[in-house]
Amino acid sequence: MDLESASQELYGLTPREFTAARDAKVSEARKAGCPEIASSLRKLRKPSIGAWLANLLVRTQPRDVECLINLGGELRAPRRDLEGEQIRRVSKEKGDAVSKLVREARSIASRMSRPVSAAALEELEATLEAAFADPQAAEALREGRLSSGLHYSGLGFATQLQAGSLPGTKGAASARGSRTRDAQVAAQRDQQKAIREAERADADLVKATRAVAAAAEELKRLKSAETLAQRRSKEAHERASAAKKRLTKWR
């Protein structure tokens, strides 16, 4: 048994399927006389939902994942100073790429009947942000065998800006870098808040749609009952009128 291919196969499964499949691989390796591989397989951890989504994107949307990683690599490459407009442009491109990948992951999981929570999507977003900012995180994501989400706590754009600063402008660059970091943190918080609000809005929409459907069904039932009551009332009045006429005749 090949450990690499077995690991790739396992991390392509859903978290719900992972443990049983891993244990089966361990048993298979032992029967094949590969105790070291069995031991290594046994140590593999079940992926969190956010990590599973990241592994899923690597397998189903490799081009979009590479675009995000390459965008981060472009910033880290030796180059001239980044101007404020360039920073804003790249930041927007990164935000758009991450948002697109998060939407794709949620859509794919939904088609697989695997609904995901807002927390899992936040973990996925943090992983994609880390892959954008850090080469080691990018390589870890590329392997598609994450068991937990990735996180990056570096300075991001601010590091690039300070590294390319001219002598005598260190203080100004530091201030700009601090503002950039604050803006990035604020943007990330806003995006996470927007995702949570979107999740709640989706849930409210589902509830409202169900309520409308139930109300429409109830209205249909009431209209049918009203029609039946009107027909019975008419028939009763007709019988009463006929009875009155017969009574008048006999008098």
PyMOL commands that set and color helices and strands:
alter all, ss='L'
color gray80, all
select helices_A, chain A and resi 3-10+15-31+35-42+49-60+62-76+84-111+118-133+135-143+157-163+170-250
alter helices_A, ss='H'
color red, helices_A
deselect
rebuild
show_as cartoon
